[in-house]
Amino acid sequence: MVTTTSTQNPITALRRQLGMSRADLALVTGLSYQTLRNAEQGYTQHINHICDAFADAGFDGDILARDYVDWRTDRTRTLRAELHTGRIEQEETASR
Protein backbone atom coordinates (compact mmCIF):
# COMPACT_ATOMS: atom_id res chain seq x y z
CA MET A 1 0.00 0.00 0.00
CA VAL A 2 1.12 3.54 -0.65
CA THR A 3 2.19 5.93 2.09
CA THR A 4 0.14 9.11 2.06
CA THR A 5 -0.18 12.30 4.02
CA SER A 6 -3.50 13.56 5.29
CA THR A 7 -3.52 16.12 2.47
CA GLN A 8 -3.16 13.43 -0.18
CA ASN A 9 -6.10 11.34 -1.34
CA PRO A 10 -4.98 7.71 -0.93
CA ILE A 11 -6.75 6.58 -4.10
CA THR A 12 -4.99 9.25 -6.14
CA ALA A 13 -1.70 8.44 -4.45
CA LEU A 14 -2.07 4.74 -5.21
CA ARG A 15 -2.98 5.40 -8.85
CA ARG A 16 0.03 7.68 -9.28
CA GLN A 17 2.37 5.21 -7.56
CA LEU A 18 1.19 2.56 -10.00
CA GLY A 19 1.74 4.96 -12.90
CA MET A 20 -1.80 4.37 -14.16
CA SER A 21 -4.33 6.66 -15.74
CA ARG A 22 -7.79 6.90 -14.20
CA ALA A 23 -9.19 5.07 -17.21
CA ASP A 24 -6.75 2.16 -16.76
CA LEU A 25 -7.32 1.91 -13.00
CA ALA A 26 -11.07 2.04 -13.55
CA LEU A 27 -10.72 -0.86 -15.98
CA VAL A 28 -8.57 -2.88 -13.55
CA THR A 29 -10.96 -2.36 -10.63
CA GLY A 30 -14.19 -2.62 -12.60
CA LEU A 31 -15.26 0.84 -11.48
CA SER A 32 -16.50 3.47 -13.87
CA TYR A 33 -14.17 6.33 -14.73
CA GLN A 34 -16.69 8.74 -13.18
CA THR A 35 -16.84 6.78 -9.90
CA LEU A 36 -13.06 6.74 -9.66
CA ARG A 37 -12.83 10.46 -10.48
CA ASN A 38 -15.44 11.28 -7.87
CA ALA A 39 -13.59 9.25 -5.24
CA GLU A 40 -10.35 11.04 -6.07
CA GLN A 41 -12.09 14.38 -5.65
CA GLY A 42 -13.70 13.34 -2.37
CA TYR A 43 -17.27 13.39 -3.65
CA THR A 44 -18.25 9.93 -2.50
CA GLN A 45 -19.41 8.66 0.84
CA HIS A 46 -19.83 5.13 -0.56
CA ILE A 47 -16.20 4.25 -0.15
CA ASN A 48 -16.88 0.66 0.95
CA HIS A 49 -18.18 -0.28 -2.52
CA ILE A 50 -15.16 1.34 -4.14
CA CYS A 51 -12.68 -0.32 -1.77
CA ASP A 52 -14.37 -3.68 -2.32
CA ALA A 53 -13.65 -3.25 -6.04
CA PHE A 54 -10.01 -2.48 -5.22
CA ALA A 55 -9.86 -5.57 -2.99
CA ASP A 56 -11.28 -7.70 -5.81
CA ALA A 57 -8.44 -6.37 -7.97
CA GLY A 58 -5.84 -7.48 -5.41
CA PHE A 59 -5.35 -4.35 -3.32
CA ASP A 60 -5.87 -4.04 0.44
CA GLY A 61 -9.35 -2.55 0.45
CA ASP A 62 -9.55 -2.29 4.24
CA ILE A 63 -6.46 -0.11 4.52
CA LEU A 64 -7.55 1.94 1.53
CA ALA A 65 -10.98 2.52 3.11
CA ARG A 66 -9.45 3.54 6.43
CA ASP A 67 -6.97 5.90 4.78
CA TYR A 68 -9.70 7.39 2.57
CA VAL A 69 -12.03 8.06 5.50
CA ASP A 70 -9.14 9.63 7.43
CA TRP A 71 -8.20 11.77 4.43
CA ARG A 72 -11.79 12.87 3.81
CA THR A 73 -12.33 13.70 7.49
CA ASP A 74 -9.10 15.74 7.64
CA ARG A 75 -9.92 17.47 4.36
CA THR A 76 -13.43 18.37 5.55
CA ARG A 77 -12.07 19.69 8.85
CA THR A 78 -9.47 21.80 7.03
CA LEU A 79 -11.99 23.25 4.58
CA ARG A 80 -14.43 24.11 7.36
CA ALA A 81 -11.68 25.83 9.33
CA GLU A 82 -10.65 27.82 6.26
CA LEU A 83 -14.25 28.75 5.60
CA HIS A 84 -14.76 29.81 9.21
CA THR A 85 -11.52 31.81 9.21
CA GLY A 86 -12.54 33.48 5.95
CA ARG A 87 -15.92 34.42 7.39
CA ILE A 88 -14.34 35.89 10.50
CA GLU A 89 -11.92 37.93 8.39
CA GLN A 90 -14.80 39.16 6.19
CA GLU A 91 -16.88 40.13 9.24
CA GLU A 92 -13.94 42.00 10.79
CA THR A 93 -13.30 43.86 7.54
CA ALA A 94 -16.99 44.74 7.13
CA SER A 95 -17.27 46.08 10.68
CA ARG A 96 -14.38 48.53 10.22
Secondary structure, DSSP 8 states (H G I E B T S, - for coil): -----TTS-HHHHHHHHHT--HHHHHHHHT--HHHHHHHHTT--S-HHHHHHHHHHTTS-HHHHHHHHHHHHHHHHHHHHHHHHHHHHHHHHHHT-
